[in-house]
Amino acid sequence: MAPTKADLEAARNATIEDVLGPGLDVLFCGINPSLYSAATGHHFARPGNRFWPALHLSGLVPRRLAPSDQRLLPSYGLGITNIVARATARADELTQEELREGGARLARLVEEVRPRVLAVAGVSAYRVAFARPAARIGPQEETIGGAALWVLPNPSGLNAHWRLDAIAAEMARLRPPRP
């Protein structure tokens, strides 16, 4: 059942747990949870968000998962976190200071969890969080905590100039090489 308007308002500034596990190939990182995600407790849960369909189309998971299936991600070598933990209606409600502090927290998390790749979904937030104003979608030259670093398009439905197939193609580039 979808959250009500009251549920969404009650979710403002709430947080949701990271999805982590040992030996992650890719740790996906959103900007911050939407009110819908915070109300449901699931990452990328808002209808219209293209994360879950793109994840499947990329070949990183064998079937389309629902946000409520997020607990399965570590079994595929995948995890999810956010730059900023608090939920907002729109990412532009975050301050630059919050994004920078979130970038520092994310670097500490990556050092602890040690994924092969950190994939940040949202180039604008990445630019602020890591003081990289010229960053573009794709692999980055620097690493974070020993992890290769990629910037992905934001899968939010509000990012309409990136189509689902293009988001999935960027995610597919994260697949580990097959032996």
Legacy VTK file of the C-alpha trace (Angstrom):
# vtk DataFile Version 3.0
C-alpha trace
ASCII
DATASET POLYDATA
POINTS 179 float
0.000 0.000 0.000
1.342 3.418 -0.937
2.167 5.874 1.838
-0.446 8.534 2.533
0.251 12.256 2.424
0.486 12.167 6.241
2.954 9.243 6.055
5.123 11.203 3.642
5.133 14.309 5.820
5.973 12.186 8.887
8.963 10.768 6.971
10.608 14.192 6.566
14.166 14.031 7.981
13.825 10.303 8.727
16.602 7.914 7.737
16.668 4.407 6.302
19.234 1.696 6.866
22.038 1.101 4.424
22.001 -2.205 2.559
25.470 -3.644 3.115
27.230 -6.982 3.146
30.696 -8.488 2.903
32.617 -8.561 -0.355
30.505 -6.054 -2.289
31.313 -5.567 -5.949
29.325 -2.321 -6.158
28.082 0.018 -3.460
25.431 2.263 -5.016
25.052 5.654 -3.408
21.994 7.839 -3.820
21.871 11.514 -2.967
19.439 11.108 -0.069
16.182 9.240 0.563
12.951 10.629 -0.801
10.035 10.989 1.583
8.491 7.979 -0.176
11.609 5.891 0.458
11.764 6.950 4.102
8.053 6.189 4.588
8.482 2.684 3.136
11.982 1.989 4.467
13.198 1.047 0.982
15.813 2.760 -1.177
14.777 4.198 -4.565
11.150 3.321 -3.717
9.282 6.233 -5.286
7.166 5.153 -8.258
8.859 6.469 -11.359
12.362 5.987 -9.990
14.289 3.956 -12.548
16.948 2.430 -10.285
15.357 -1.030 -9.967
14.419 -1.489 -13.645
17.844 -0.186 -14.728
19.583 -2.536 -12.299
17.897 -5.496 -13.980
18.398 -4.225 -17.535
22.101 -3.708 -16.744
22.559 -7.411 -16.061
23.718 -6.822 -12.469
20.752 -8.826 -11.137
18.964 -11.735 -12.879
15.416 -10.417 -12.468
13.657 -7.158 -11.810
13.656 -6.543 -8.094
11.165 -4.406 -6.219
12.359 -1.906 -3.614
11.080 -4.332 -0.959
13.615 -6.880 -2.287
16.567 -4.676 -1.329
17.706 -7.194 1.298
18.646 -9.542 -1.576
21.228 -7.137 -3.009
24.237 -8.319 -0.967
23.707 -11.840 -2.367
24.435 -10.289 -5.787
27.468 -8.387 -4.461
25.564 -5.091 -4.327
24.719 -2.563 -1.621
23.054 0.836 -1.236
23.766 3.909 0.858
23.236 7.670 0.477
25.449 10.746 0.589
23.040 12.380 3.066
20.950 10.169 5.331
17.962 12.460 5.976
14.871 12.256 3.801
13.583 15.270 1.912
10.921 15.878 -0.711
13.617 17.016 -3.188
17.397 16.749 -3.204
17.677 20.517 -3.680
16.520 20.891 -0.044
19.978 19.709 1.052
22.649 22.263 1.868
26.110 22.226 0.347
27.484 21.695 3.857
25.309 18.576 4.295
26.557 17.210 0.985
30.217 17.843 1.916
29.735 16.247 5.352
27.962 13.341 3.655
30.894 12.917 1.264
33.280 12.637 4.215
30.985 10.106 5.924
30.716 8.138 2.686
34.510 7.977 2.360
34.717 6.516 5.887
31.996 3.963 5.071
33.787 2.861 1.898
37.031 2.397 3.850
35.138 0.183 6.301
33.004 -1.833 3.839
35.638 -2.007 1.045
33.475 -2.417 -2.065
35.251 -2.903 -5.396
33.334 0.087 -6.862
31.487 3.045 -5.375
28.786 4.197 -7.817
27.315 7.594 -6.946
23.945 8.213 -8.625
23.793 11.946 -9.192
26.569 14.011 -10.736
25.478 17.373 -9.283
25.494 16.092 -5.702
28.777 14.271 -6.310
30.388 17.503 -7.547
29.502 19.277 -4.297
30.124 16.371 -1.898
33.614 15.692 -3.242
34.605 19.180 -4.477
34.846 17.999 -8.089
32.999 20.748 -10.006
33.964 19.404 -13.440
33.004 15.748 -12.803
31.022 13.972 -15.508
29.062 10.731 -15.703
31.339 7.685 -15.897
34.524 6.463 -14.222
36.478 8.995 -12.202
40.253 9.205 -11.950
40.347 9.216 -8.159
39.431 6.374 -5.835
37.692 6.521 -2.475
38.859 4.231 0.301
40.494 1.961 -2.272
37.296 1.621 -4.316
37.076 2.582 -7.966
34.706 5.501 -8.350
31.928 5.928 -10.915
29.306 8.613 -11.252
25.975 7.440 -12.619
22.979 9.443 -13.787
20.420 10.072 -11.085
17.639 7.473 -11.695
14.926 9.759 -10.341
12.010 10.322 -12.653
12.768 14.042 -12.232
15.963 13.470 -14.262
13.973 13.057 -17.465
16.780 13.746 -19.931
18.358 10.353 -19.060
16.304 7.475 -20.499
16.000 4.128 -18.745
18.082 2.303 -21.366
20.899 4.846 -21.039
20.904 4.585 -17.235
21.003 0.773 -17.532
23.892 1.000 -20.019
25.900 3.097 -17.537
25.164 0.588 -14.763
26.212 -2.302 -17.035
29.698 -0.805 -17.183
30.021 -1.628 -13.465
29.726 -5.392 -13.953
32.800 -7.223 -12.723
34.818 -8.968 -15.427
33.901 -12.603 -15.905
36.733 -15.123 -15.321
LINES 1 180
179 0 1 2 3 4 5 6 7 8 9 10 11 12 13 14 15 16 17 18 19 20 21 22 23 24 25 26 27 28 29 30 31 32 33 34 35 36 37 38 39 40 41 42 43 44 45 46 47 48 49 50 51 52 53 54 55 56 57 58 59 60 61 62 63 64 65 66 67 68 69 70 71 72 73 74 75 76 77 78 79 80 81 82 83 84 85 86 87 88 89 90 91 92 93 94 95 96 97 98 99 100 101 102 103 104 105 106 107 108 109 110 111 112 113 114 115 116 117 118 119 120 121 122 123 124 125 126 127 128 129 130 131 132 133 134 135 136 137 138 139 140 141 142 143 144 145 146 147 148 149 150 151 152 153 154 155 156 157 158 159 160 161 162 163 164 165 166 167 168 169 170 171 172 173 174 175 176 177 178
